[in-house]
């Protein structure tokens, strides 16, 4: 059995988890918009896969740093 989590850390962890979720949703929306809107006369397609991989890694690292990894 794990020790109880102090009440004063529960709320900040919930807030951190919510901020992370909002950040991910915002980043996803920005990526979706970028994919739909071509940029000038470039021959290279938007690097959606690479951007999503980078975003996933960033938000995973942020969850670990904020110790919310198992919370969501």
HELIX and SHEET records of a PDB file:
HELIX    1   1 UNK A    7  UNK A   36  1                                  30    
HELIX    2   2 UNK A   48  UNK A   65  1                                  18    
END                                                                             
